[in-house]
Amino acid sequence: MKTLQLSLVDVERCAPEGLAAAIERPQAEQLASLLKAIADPTRIQLISYINASSNAEACACNLTEPLALSQPTLSHHLKVLTDAGLIERDKRGTWVWYRVNQERWKQLSKLFEL
């Protein structure tokens, strides 16, 4: 299986006027990589579950059961979302807690302003 490598995309720089202005191919490719990170039903569920959790954060230890995921599968999806900058992680003792990067989502939402 090929691993998707994502670099943090500066959405405001790539498409400062949303999709109302033409963007060059390199910027389009960066944005496509970002959108691929969220274009997965499991990742959308993870984001919504984390955001809806108490204090808008969730421990990785509490995500496997409600989403019916194995720990390795969960780790893979969380890594993709973290690498894309869509969620942030905070290690507390032996557990990792995740929260949605609200600023990043605001940037992403601007992409779709026409």
Beta strands, then each sheet from edge to edge (+ up, - down):
strand 1: 57-59
strand 2: 87-92
strand 3: 95-100
sheet 1: 1+ 3- 2+
end
